Amino acid sequence: MNNLKEKLFKLIENNESNMIDIRRHLHQNPELSFEEVNTADYIQSFYKDKDVNIIKPIDGEHAIVVEIKGGREGRTIGLRADFDALPITEETDVPFKSQNEGVMHACGHDVHTAYLMGLADALIEMKEELPGTVKIIHQHAEEKPPGGAKAIVESGVLDDLDEVYGIHIVPAAGPEFIGYNKGPSFSGSSTFKLTINGLGGHAASPHKTHDALVAGTNFVNAIQTIVSRRIDPLDMGVVTIGAFEAPGGYNVIQDSVTIKGTARYLNPALEETMYQEIKKIADSVAVGFDVKYDLDYQYGYPVLYNHPEQTDKVAEILSESVGDYFHQLVEIPQVTGSEDFAYYLQKIPGSFYIVGSKPNGVSEPYMNHHPKFDVNEDCMLVAAKSLAEITLNRLEK
């Protein structure tokens, strides 16, 4: 094992400059969820002349699964990275700034894809020495529900996996940091759009209208009681209004308003509870203010459950390398963000963990999804090596 690890690490180190080039190319050429045509072509061309099986699991979509069959008997391990970008206008001053106006790799998926391609290339080079099979999962559309993971799982191409692993980079700490947690680890999420339809009119005669704006403000106030009064205080729950659209003038009462928001939860049972409570409040507002409404409620990603056995193994494996290529291994609290990696873990044992990516010399970094989001590219070597260690260990029967 140690000889294999040393050889794999050396190959990964030799690939570091390539990983940086790949990351910067992807960063310059971001594409939105379900629109990643050129990104998928770029990834597929990387593997074109390599000794692997390339699988397109979903007709008409952009996911790519690369199968690396080792020369010895062993298990089958999946490694996943996502490659879609966000509808954000980039505000960094890096020389490889996005060339696609209004689209940016503001979450780090360019980094995810680059380090996994670098690791995959190293695994392919020494595949005859590997016990078992590695499936490299290049996933589209993580940022936009229903996401890409669910369809990949449902395609059946991962039915032979024994375990699956993934990473997210986060600039809360530097590349010297790896964080893990187990059990319910990342929140489930849903989104909703409520359109309230009333009867508009002149601002001087509100008694002749059914004011959708007043009804909407009461809805916003009332849903704050869901977390404080309808959910067990020991359960994590968040309901956030992200948009209240009520264009109009000084002297006009509008016919309708649109409210958009999200619900988050770490207890899977709250997925349905959140919907029922939001609908109940919409019903009461409709009656109280004599308006009608349309509620478009979309169940998003489920709670991400890190399997305890596999997560403990991750911690055990990585604990032996603390002080080598990274310096802190920390069990972190639950995360209120959501991740469609949860779909893999619903079916396959595994774990999803964090690698720090805070840029050097920055005390207050811009976090994921910010237009000034930036990373320390040293995190790619940490991510690739940590996944390499886990893969070698878990491939052995």
N, C-alpha and C positions, 0 to 999 in steps of 0.2 A: 504493500500500500504506500509506504513512504517513498519508494522509488518512483511509483506512478505519479504520486502527488508532485514530487520535485520536477519530474519531466513535464507534467501538465502546466505547472506554474511557470516554468521557463518558456514554454510555448506561448502562454498567455502574455507574459512580459514582452516577448518578441512581437506580439500583436498589438501592443498598446498604441503605437502611432497610427496603425490602421483603424483601431477603434475610435480614436480622436477624429481622424479624417471622415469616417462614416458618420459619426455623430454630427459633425459640422455640416456635412452634405445634407443630412436629414433636417437639421435645424434651418438651413437656408430654404428648404423645399417642403414645408409642412403641408399636410392635407387633412381636411376635416374627417370626422367619423363617417364611415360608409362611402367615402369619396377618395380613398387612398390608392388610386390606380397606379400612379407613378412610383409611390413608395413600395407597393407590393412588387412591381416589376423590378425595382432596384434590388430588393431583398432576394427575389427569386434568381436574378442574374448572378448574384454573389455565389450561389450554390450550384449554378448550372453545370460546371465541369468538375464538380467534386463527387466523390464516391458515396452518395447518399440517395435515399428515396425522397422525392419531393411530392407532397400530397396537397391538393387543393380541396379541403374538406367541404366547402359550401359553394354550390354553383352560384355564380353571379356576385359573390362577395370576395374579399381580398385576403382572407386568412391563408397562411402557409404553414404546414407542418413538415419539418425536415426530420427524417428518420435516420439515425446513425446506429448501425448494427455493429456491435463489438465482435471481436474474434473469439471471445470465450463466453461460456454460459453465465447467465446472471439474470437480474431483474430488469424491469422496464421503468425508466424514470422520465417524467415530463418536466421540462423547464420552459417557462413562459415569459415573454415580454410583449408589451403592446406598442403600437406604432402610430396611433392617430394624434392629431393636434387639436387645438382649441380655437374658437372664433374670437381671438384677442389680437389687437394691434400691438405689435412688439414695440417696447420703449427702451430696450437696451442699446448700447453702443458697440456691441461686438462686431468684428469685421465680417462674420458669417450670419448677420442678421437676416430674418425672414424676408424672402423675395416675393412672398405671396401675401399681398396686402390684406390685413384683417385676420390673418391666420398665423398662429404661433405655437411652437412647442413650449408651452408655458407650464407643463406638468412634468417634463422629464422623460417622455416616452422616446425621444430621440436617443437619450442616454441608455434607456432600457434596451432598445434594439441594438445599439452599437456594442454594448458589453456582451450581449448574448451572442451576437454574430462573431465576436472575437473569441468567446469561449467555445462556440460551436466549431469554429475553424481549428482550434487546438485539439478538440476531441476527435475531429475527423482525421487529423494527422496521426493520431496514435490509436485509432479505432481498433486495430488488430490486437492491442493489448488490453482493451476494455472488456470487463465482464458484463454482458447484457446489452441492452439497447437504450439509447437516449432519444427522446422525441423533443425536438426544439419547436416550440409553439410560438410562431410570430402572429400575434393576434391584432386584428383590426378593431376599431370602434369601441374602445373601453369607455370613452367619455360620454357617449350618448345612448341611453337606454333604448331598446332592450340590450344593447351592447353586443360584442362579438363572442364572448365566452360561452354564453348559453347555446348558441347555434353550433359552435365547435363541439361542445360536449354532446349535444343531441345528434350530431352527425355520426357518432360511433367510432371516430378515428382514434379516440383515446381510451377505448374500452379495455385495452390491454395494459394500461398503466398500473403499476403497483403503488406509485406515489407521484406527487406533483409539487413543484416548488416555484416560488417567484419572489421578486424583490420590488420595492418602490424606493426611489431616492427622495430624500427630504432634506432641505437645507437648514433644519433646526439645529444640526450639529455638523461637524466636519467629517471628512472621509475616514477619520480614525474611529468612528462610532458605528456600531451595529446594534439595532434594537429589535427585540422579538417579544411577542406575547402569545398566550394560548387561550383556547376556548373562544367565546364570542369576542372577536378582536377588532373588527371594523364594523361600523354600523350598517344596518339595512337602510334603504332610502326609498322614498316615493316622492312624486311631484304632482302638483295639482294646479289647474287653472279654473277659476270660478268666474263666470260671467253673470253679472246681475243685471237684469233687464227691468227697468221701471217705466215711468212715463215722464218725459221731459217737459219743459215749459219755461215760462218767464221767471227770472229770479225774484221778481216782485210779487209773484203769486204762488208760493210754494205749496199752498193748500190745494192747488189744482193739479199737483204733480204727485208722482210716487218716486221719491228721490233715491236713485240708485247709489249715489255717492254716500249719502248718510247711511244707507243700509250696508254699504261696503265697509265703511269705517267701523260700524258696530260688529261686523263679522271679524275684522282684524283684531279688534279688542277682545272679542269673546273667545277666539281660538287660543289666546294666551292662557286661558284657564285649563286647557287640555292637559298640559304638562303639570301645572300646579295643583289641579284638583281632580283629574280623572285618571292619572297614572300613579302607580305605586312609587313613592319617593325613592325606593331602592332600585328602580328601573331607570335607565337613561332614556330620555326622550327629548327631542327638539322639534319645534315647529317654527319655521321662519318664513316670513313674507318677503319675497325678493322683488316684487313689482306690484304697483298699484297704478293702473292706467285709467286716467279719467280726464282726457283732454276736454277743454271747454273754454268759455269766456267768463268775464266778470258777471254778466247778467243772464246767464243761461244755465238752467238745470238740465243736466245731460240725461239721455235715455238709459245709458248703460255704462258700467265700469267693468274692468277686468282685473282680477287679482291672481297673482302667481306665487307659488310657494313650494316648500319642501318639508317633508317630515323625516326624521331620523330616529333610529331605535336600535338597541343592542339585544333586546329580548324579541326573538322571532314572533312571539305571540302578539306583539304590539303592531305588527304590520296591518292586520285587519282592524284592530282597535282604533288606530289613527284614522283610517278611512271612515269608520262608523261615527266617530266623534266629530270629524270635520263635516260630514254630511248632516249630522244632527243639528249642528250650529247653523249650517246653510238653510236647513228646513225652518228653523225658528226665526231666522232673519227674514225669510220670505214671507212668513205669516205675520210677523210683527210690523213689517214695513210695506206690506201689500205689493211685493215685487215677485218676479219669477227669476229663476236662475238655471244655469247649466253648469254642472260640475264635471270637468274632465279630469279624472283621477287615475294616474298611471303608477302601478306598482313598479318600483325600480329594482335595484339590486338587493338580494337578500343579505342577511347578517353573515359576515365572513367568519367562519368558525375554523380556527387553527387547531388541528388535531393534537391533543396533548402528547401522545406518544412520539409523533414525528417532530413536534416542536421541541420536546425535551432532547431528542437526538440531535437536532440542529444546534441547540445550546451546548450539548456535550462535545460535538465535533468541533465547533468554532472556539470553544473555551481553550482548546489546546493550541490555538494560533494567536491568542491575545498577546500583544507585544511584538508580533511579527509584522504582518502587513496591515493590521489595525490594532487599536489600543483599548477600546472599550466595548464590552459586550454587556448590554443592559436589558433587563426585563422591563418593558415599558407599559404604561397604562393603556387601557382600551382607547381606540381612535374613533372619533365621531365622523370622520370621512368614510365614504363607501367605495367599494371596489368590486368589479364584476369577476375577479378571481374567485369570489365566493362560490360561483357556479361550479368551478372545478372541484372545490373542496366539499361541495354537497355530495359528490359522487366518488371522489378519490381522496384517500388519506394524503396529508401533506401539510405544508406551512408556507406562510407569506410573511416576509420580514422587511425591515427598514435598514437602509444604508445612508449615512449622513453625506451631504453634498454641499455644505456651506462654503462659499468662495473664501479664499484666503484674504485676511485683512478686513473682513466685514463683521461688524458686531451685531447689526440688526439686518439679517438677510431678508430679501423679498421671498415670500413663500410661494408654493405651487399655485398656479392660476393667476398670478399677478403679471401685468405687462412688463415688469422689470425683473422677472424671475431669471436667475442665472445659477450656474452650478460650478463646482470645482471638478474638473474632469478627472482628477485623481480617483474619484469615487468609482470610476468604471473598472479600475484594476481591483479594487476591494470587492466590488460586486461580483466580478467574474471569478476571482479566486475563491470567494466564500461559496459560491454555487458549485465551483469545481470540487471543493473539498466534500461538500454534502453529496454531490453526485457520485463520486468515487466510493464513498462509504456506503451509500444506500443501494448501489448497483450490486454489491456483493451479496450473494444468497446467504 
